Each structure stands twice: as C-alpha cells, then as structure tokens.
C-alpha cells in the first residue's frame, strides 16, 4: 500500500491546467489597448486640440475684406449715401497694410466726408509706433497657441503612459493570480491524492480510521485555498477586461479558458541621468508652463508702453478710362492717436502678477525634476533588491523542495508522520507563492521605471 502513497506523491509535479486553454500574448494585449481603448483616442484629441489652437491663432494674420454701405432718403431727398470697402493685410509686426475704395454723396454729407463723384481709391498702412511695434497681441496669441500645442503633446503622452501603466500592471496581476492558481491546484491534487491513499490504507486494515483525519483536514484547507485562488483569478480577469475594447468601442470579454503568457517579461532599464530628465513628458509639461508664463510677462511689459498709432493713406481719384491714376504723396490722409495711463497701476500690477506666476512655474519645474530624479533612484534600488531577492527565493524553493522530498523518503520508510510531510509540503508551496509575488513585484517595478522614463 505504501507504493500507492508513493504514486500519488509523485504526481506533485503535475499542475491542473485545462487542456483547452489559450494563451493571451502580452504583445497582443498591448496592441489591443493601444488601438482601441477610448482613453487613447481621448489623448489623441488633446494633440488635435493643440493644433486647433494654433490654427485659431494664425487667423490673426489672415487678410480681411470689409465693406459698409449707409444710405438715407427722406421725402424724395437723398440725405447721404456712403460706402467704404477695405482690404486689410496684417503682417508679423503690428503693422497693417490696407487698400480700399470710398465713395460718398448726398446733400447732407459732412464737409470732411465729401469726395469726388467717382470716389477715391486709397492705399496705406496702420503702424503702432510704441506699444505693439516689435511685439503685439497677434504674435503673443500665436506663440501661446504654439506652446499650448507642445503642452498638449506632453499631456497626451502622460495620459497614454498612465493608461499603459495601469493596463500592464493589471496584466501582471492577472499573471500572478494564474500562477498562484496553478500552485493551489498542485496543492489540492496532492492533498486529494493523500486523502484517497489514506482511505485505501484504512480499508486495507493497515491503519486505524483516525489516520484519515489529518489527510482530510489538509484536503479541506487546500480546497478553501484553491477556491480562493480561482476567485482571485476570475476577479483579475474581470479587471483586465476593463482595458480591452473592440472596434466602435465594443466591450471585449475574456473567456474563462484564456490564460496569460507566462514567459512574458520586461527588460531591465538603467536609470536615466539628470540631463535626460528634460526629455520626460512630465518635466516637459512643467517647462512649457514656464514658457507660457514668460510669454505672459513679455506681453504685460509691452502693455506698459504708451500707445501711439499712426494711420497713413495715399489717395487717388479714378478718371477717364483709367481705373487708377498714379498715387501722389501730395494726396494723402494721415492721423495719429495716443493713449497713456498716468499711473500705469493696472499695467504694473499685471506685470507683477505675471512674474509671480512665472516664478511659481519655475519652482514647480525644479520640484518636478527633483521628484522624477528621486523616483528613478528609488525604483532602481527596489529593482536591484528584488533581483537579489528572486535569486535567494529560488534557492529557498529548491531547499524546501529538497526537504519535502527527504521527508517523503522518511515517510515511506516509516520514520516520519503525515503531519511532518504535510508541513514540509506546505512550506514548499508557500515558498513558491512568495517567489511568484517577488517576480511579479519586479515586473511591476520595471513597468514603473519604463513609465517614468517614457519607454512604455
């Protein structure tokens, strides 16, 4: 009958796995998340929104055509009829180039508005001589939009990285649950075999019935552990499903026969140097905020200058068959407008607030660099420790396996008890579980390192 016990113990190398299982490859999972997850599309929209902001700001440099016609008639008398059509072309500096045609007639047109019957052509410029000459609101808005576009790219990458970190971590949690389920299945099969062997010995009259109690207690405990492992695997499968979407954002479910890729692994990445921190999306985003505040300071300083705008137009009267005669410097319209707040309190306050915001953004940038540098160093230390722990834990697994095998030999020789054999076996299974935990923890730490270094 001892040969029966030996037979059931040797099947400890077997693990209960459904013959119809299908492996869900990690790369396929990654590709599915990247292609179909709604958060990826939402992140892509961030970059598109940045492009929209630039296009909107570029509209400040678009040529414009305006036209107005005003007419008044009362009791058969034409009081006035005025029209003005203008083509205005903004250029990079604050100057506007313009050309147009103006015609006015009527009995009550103001003297300064009276024109020849054929009207007047005009061509000229609008020039800000002080505020807005070298830097103007159009430039400010376009530069802000371009910086916002860069910020949106960094924000998109951060959003994608956060999603991938959560998704990949869930895959490894799913893998951990499956490995622990296999270990629990192994323990259950062993306990069930021992219990059957003990009953066989009792029926054969080799042992008293009380000897089956130890085997039954172990079987019941292993049954509970196995059910808990199955539930944990099911729950992690459900969690993984939240990252799986199909075309048209259809929900994808994971069949119960699908299992993770057990040989999937991430390569170790060495920590980046301090100089490389500037290329990380989180640091870039903080840097772009500094640039945004710097633009605001520049524009607020420009607004402290007095406003002095000049408007100069050459005039020409169409005559004969010629649509235009030669423009003459003697025929012109010229005007100047000026504005200067006496105390500049609004402008000085604006500059002060903008400078404070920029200083805060610079401090945030320094703190962000320090935060990333510290996290990278901490993760590097954790990865090194976990790699050492894995080597040690593998030795422990081998040692506990050796002790279990030795205890089995002693048990078969009648020099040990079922209690001691179960204790050695439980120690071995626990060490396997702990090895799985350390291995998964290492993979998650490597994922976090990739996340920090923007290499997911």
Steps between C-alpha positions, in 0.01 A plus 500: 500500500797731552559479127158657451603793720824535308305507170270779616790702639689484173213671320594818689694601190169529314293818494135513421458695175204482266607331177298755303675810638618770263788735580430874479834637377621814677591676173151435363352642819721808468405548135129465579516762774695743281264458206154495651495646852286819523759674717750469215259677266432760768874555536534535122229766512720701735764528229233588242369771732850649515511514121162670507630766737789576263265521201273733695790730593629502143168654406627824651727532193226428245419777248151643543258670268242734651236706330233737628223690326276757672215687333226739611208626285208701631212655301677445174821665616830308528654605827812286455639189339837378625701189426840378607669174399835408656745217453727472806810277513662453844873431503722345771575830670208713616466671163192455281519562127169604351337617177146591412243709325277767657208687344266752667220716365188677617371840606591456864839333484742667740755722333792283611324197349428654160682327212518536123208345316713205388614435857854443624738208505733485793797288605699529818616360831402495866811503719530477880805715571546402868280230659464210260774603258749217566264271692123501466195303606492295178854376563421437866191291422679297230799425725267405782310266269821339375609446859157357584541259211828376648332472840216298349751255349662454842160463667401241240813297572441520874141381458609211278779403741263502798255275314772258390644481851159407642431256217837324512494485880159332476644246257774413749247481784300261282817298436574485873148377572533229236837379628365486853198311370730239345684466832167470684387236249824312559443508875138391461594204277762389752261529794226315313743219407621469860145481629410227250815309592423531871149364442646211301730416791209510745290275277794263470525490878854635504409814699223599743220731367629791709800525265276641228419809711838666437467441126138627501592819685773569245262432211237736639756775554637452149144507363443840661833629369424369152157666491652826619766482228235431237295798616808723499583391145144572389505844661833594340360381166206737546738784586705428188183511289453868585799578277376295204285664234412409144415703194231764553588476871330167547563329833727196480481215753767245588378137476570282803730284289742787424816518711795745510835459330722359771832576331423868437755727660628857481866578462674688774560867426777691666405833660536807285748776576395842626555656158254257344223608734425799276364264232239339727138607429428597861806724513430636152147593602632694799758671274231599249304660782807710581520603133131588506549724800807660337289593198242653732768708673632620163153606387419671830824699475410603146169634627684743730618695195293803389272443203590711196340381178542664159267456202621614158316458170584616149195612304417474132197605296398280208462702178430431134543147379774437752390325808789643700728797448843525652493544878658824616659579833309827492169316522480325831307452820698480824408456863660429838341369821671487840408356837693488828366412847661743742576256783519167311369319807303247298799427275755487784271270698464274197877473460547426870239224501640349180851494647375328816320238292813439297708467818252244635517310171881498521482364856255231383747406227785463748279294731385279212859426394593416857191280535580303184866465593409371845238257369743360243767444763251338739371268230854409397570398861175300518577320175849410619364371831225298331747341258713390794191377685393290202834321492475436873136392483576254219758338728241486777256328263768245415579448868137452598451263205804301620363487855161387374659225290713388796195501726314290246783245499491489881123464495519210258762339724267534798725755672272802466135595539241632258493822704873563440467416131208743465694766688800466267275508197316811625834672552597414143172629353524820708851563373375458141224753566748746644727456198207585272425812705861623479518429126181694433611782727822525298306513171274775635802696623656473155172621353504801731858573396394490135207724586729753665746490208224522235595162353174305532 
